[in-house]
Amino acid sequence: MQNSSIPRIDIQSFDLFNRIAQIHQQPQAAPENLRAKYILLYKVLEQACYELTARVTFSFANLFSRLDYICKEKKMTPSDKYAIQTMRRNCNAALRDDFRPDMEEYLYDLRAVVRFVSLAFEEDIPAYFIPEMPHSNRPYKGTRLSRIPYVRASVTSWNDTQIFAATDREDDPFIIINYVRGGYDGDLLYIKDLLTENMPLNLLDVRVDEENHYIPGLIVIYPDYLIDISALAACFREYGHHPLNFFINKIKPKANTAPILMGNLASQFLDDYINERGDEPVTYSHTVKKFFAGAALEFCTCDLPANFHALAQSQMINIRSFVHDILPHNIRSFDKQKTLLEASFICERLGLKTGFRFPYRGVPGVKRSIS
């Protein structure tokens, strides 16, 4: 058993400097080994970031947001923020097949990670690094795009008309969002009351004006907190729409009727037949007992018809015929092992999720979904 009283050993800056020097010098940097060096440097960067945020109580969606937080806490300059975020992107690029090694770019990235460790741990850069790397950060290039479909950003500060944010874009890592001019007829003004520092945002259908201000058509806050699209649709009622409808629906008593129980039991039959094993055939009694164990209160409080079990057995026969006979005869090379029950589909840009009851992927290049 692990002893929780054992003190945690902190990673020191000289450990990281020594590891970076070892990666850079052994073997000597050359175009043919830059991919391997980037992969190892990325691990060092991750290790440094996790060490610097070990005592932070909130979580981060990815390394971009963790890096952005550290840069803000250590009050790094925009140039240094741009350098280390670009180094992170180049490390990710090294994992792709289309990676093109560039020695000049690599040396800028070497400077970026060394300077990041120096600033974050508040230690001087060892002298042996000085002749190995450029004397200044890489030059900054702004975006030349006029329309951008999607931008991921992290809030730095804001005022009555603008949001100042960091992004994961190489061409424009620090942006100004003019939310007053965004949306439709000023419908983004409410965003101001919700903003907090380091809040993640997704900007959709973005227009970049002549002052390089980002004007989004839609802003999604906390996009990593996925909302079921059915729950969102329930916020739109015949008398109007309001976000508080979401919370009202959470606390409203759930409908409990015999047809709802029958539908849920039918889903259990489908689960069991899809996952059926040859040595353990599906039986009505076993499935009903398993379903009842998870829905005992619903059964006890519902007025069930006298023929409920007869109807349920009829449903079971239909589902067995569907899985064993109808699907194999109508879908070429049908294989139960290639089905996904209750598969989730995520729209990361909108922060929404939904699902199909019974999607099937069998024949290469052919996708089917059965609801």
N, C-alpha and C positions, 0 to 999 in steps of 0.2 A: 504494500500500500504506500502510495506517495505521501511523504511527510510535508504538510502544508507550511510547517514552520521553517523549512529550509529557505534561506534568503535567496532572492532572485539576483543573478549575476548580470549586471548591466554591461552592455557593449560600449566600449570606449571609442573615441574618435581615432586613436592610433591603430586600433584593430581594423577599422574600415580603411584608413589610409594605406596600411600595409597590404590589405587585400587588393585594393585598387592598383597599387604599384605592381604587385605580383601578376595580376591579370594583364596589365599593360606591357610589362617587360618580358614575360615568359609565356610564349616566345615573343620576339620583337614584333611590333605591330606591322602587318602587311595586308594588302587587299584580300588575300586568300584566307586570312584568319580573323577578319573583323567581325564576321557573323558570330563566331564562338565568343569573342571578347564582349560583344554587345549583350549576349545572353547572360554571361557571368556578371557583367556590370549591372544588369537589371536586377539580379538577385541581391547584389550589394545595396542598391538603391532601396529595394523592398525592405531589406533587413534594417537599414538606417531609419526608414519611415516608421516601421513597426516599433522600433526602439523608442523613437521620439514621441510616439502616441500611445505608449504602453499604459499610461495612467489616465488617458482620456476616456471619459465615461460613455460618450456616444459613439456610434458606429459610422463607417464610411462606405459609400457605395463602391468605390474603386480606388486605385492608386492615384488617379488624377485628383480626386477630392481630398485624399489624405495629404498629398503633396501641397495642394493649394492651402490647406489649413496650416501646415507647418510653415510655409512661406509667409503667411500673414502673421502667425505668432512670433516669428523671428524678425519681422519687419524687413524682409528682403526687398530689394529694388525691383521694379518691373523688368529690368534687363535680366536679372538673375532668375526671376520667376520664369520668364520666357525661355531662358537657356536650359533650365532643368526640365521643364515640361517638354521641350523639343527633344532633349536627350531621352526622355521616357518614350516619346513617340518613335524615335529612331530604334530604340531597343525592341519595341513591338514590331516594327517593320522588319527587323532582322529575323523574325520567326516566319515571315512569309516567303513564298517561292520567288517573288519578283524583287527581292532585296538586291540593291545595287551598292556595293561597298564604295565609300568615298573617304579617303584618308584625311582630307581637310575637315570634313564634317565630323569624322571620328575624333579628331583632336579638339574640336570645339566641345564635343560631348564629354571628352575626358576632363576638360577644364570645368564644365558645368557640374559634373558629379563631385569633383574634388572641392570646388568652391561651395557647393551645397553642404557637404559634410563640415567644411570649415565654418560656415555661417550658422548652421543649425546647432552644432556642438560648441560653438564659440571658441574655436581653437585655430591657431595659425596654420597655414598650409605648409607642410614640410618642404624644405629647400630643394630636395631632389626632384620635386614636380615642376619647378619653375622653368627649367630649360626644355621640358617635354611638351609644354602646351602653349597655346596662344596667350598673348598678354591682355586680350580683351574678349568680351563675349561676342557671339555671332551677331551680325547685323540683323536688325528687325525689318520685316517686310509686312506691310499692311495689305488687307484684302482689296482686290480690284473687282469683286463681284457686286452686282446691283441687286440680285435676288438670291436668297439662300433658303432651301426648303426646310432645313432643320439645324438648330444650334443647341448644343448642351452647354449650360452656363452655371456658375456658382456665384451667388450674390456676395459682393464685397461691401457696398454701401448704397444709399439711395437718397433721393430728395422728392420734392413734390411732382417732378416731371420725368426724372430719369433714374435708371438703375445702373450702377457700375458693377461689372461682373467679370470674372475670369472664365475663359472657355478652354475647350480641348482642341481648338483649331490652331494649326501651325501658322497660318497667315495672319491671324488676328486673335492673340491670346487674351487681350484685355479690351473689353468693348463697353460702349455706352448704349443702353437700351432706352429709347424714348417711348415709354408705355402710354403716355397721354395721347400721342398720335397713332398708337397701335389699335388693333381691334376694329370694332365697328361702332361709330358714333360714341366714342369715349367709354365703351363698356369694359375697359381694362383698368379704370380708375380705382376700383375696389382693391386691386393688388397691393397698393401701398400699405393698407392696414394688416396685411398678412405677411409682409416681408420680414425676414430675420437674416442675420449674418450667416453665411455659408449655406443658405437654402439652395438646393438644386432646382434648376429651372430647365424646361424644354421650350425653346422658342420655335414656333412653326410659321411657315409662310412669311419669311422675314424679307423686308425691303431695306436696303442700305442706301441712305440718302447721300447728298453731296458732301455733308459734314462727317461722313462715316459713322452716323448714328444708326443703330439697328432698330427697325420699326416692325414689331411682330404682328402677325394677324391673330395669333393665339399664344397665350402663355400657360403652360402646364406646370404647377408647383408640385414638388415632391413626386415626380413621375415614377420613382421606384416603389411608392406605395400604390400597388395595383388595385383598382376598383373594378368590381365585376360590372360588365356592361348592362346586365339586367338590373342591378341595383341603381345604376345611374339612370336608366330609362324610367325606373319607378319614381324618380324625382319629378318627372313631368306628368302632371295630373290634369284633369279636365278643367280645373279652376285656375291653372297656372303652374309655374315651376319654381322651386326653391331648394337650396341645398339642405335645409333642415328636414325636408321630406326623407332624406337618407337616414337620419337618426330616428325619425318617427317610425319608419319601417323596421328599424332594428329592435325597437321596444314594443311594437304592436304584437298582440298575441298571434301566434301562427295558426293558420287554418288547419284543422284536423278532421278530415272526413274519410269515409270509407274509400272513395275513389283515389284520394291521395295516398292512403296506405297501400291500396292495391297497386298503384303505379310504382311506389317505392319497392314493394315486394317483387314486382316484375323486374325491376332493375337488379335486384339481388339474384333472381333466377338467371338473368343474362350474365352477370359477373361469374356465377358458379359454372355455367355451361361453357363460357369462353375459357375458364381456367380449369376445366374438368380434366382429371387424370384417368388413365385407363383402369388403374387399380382401385380408384375411388369414384364410382359413378355418382352423379347428382341424384339425391332423393328429396322428395317433397318434405318429409319430416325434418331432415337435417337442415335444409335451407330455411324453413319456417322458424325452427328453434333459434338458429343463428340470427335471423332478422328480428325475432321477438326480443332477444337479449339486448339489442341496441335500440329498440323502440317500444319497450314495455309500457311506458307512461302513455304513449300515443294509443296503444291498443286498449289500455284500461279506461281511457277517457273518451273513446270513440264508440258511437252506437253502430255496431257492425250488423249487417244483414245476416239472416240465418244461413244463407247459402254462400257466405264469404269464402269458405274453404273450397267449395265446389267451383266457384269462379276463379279462385287462385290456381287450382289444379288445371283448369282449362287454359289459363295464361301460361302456365309452366309447359304444357304440351305444345302450345303454339310457339313458344320461344325455343324449345328443344327442336322442333321441326325447322324453325328458321335457321338455327345454327348448324344442325346436322344435315339438313336436306336442301333447303332453298338456297342458302349462300353458296355451298359447294357446287351446285348445279348451275348457278347464274354468274359466278365470278370465277374466271379461269385461274387455276392454281391457288384456290383459296386456302389460306393457312391461318388457323386461329392464333398462332404464335406471333403473327404480324399485325394483330389488332391492338388498339390502344383504347382502353375504357376511360371515359371522363377525361380525355386529353385536354390540356389547357393551351389556349392560343393567346399570345401576349402581343399587344401593341405598345412597344417601349416608348414611342414618341408621345402617345396620348396617355400613357399610364393606365391602360385598360386591359382587362383580361376577359376571356370567355372560354367556352368549351363545346365540343361535340360529344354526344353520348357514345358514339361508336364509329370512330374513324378507322379506315382500313388502308394499309399500304402493302400491296402484294406485287403486282406486275411492275417491273421497273418502268418509270416514267408515267405510271397511271396512279392517280390518287382518288380515293372514294371516301365519302363520309356518309354514315347511315345514322340518322337521328331517331 
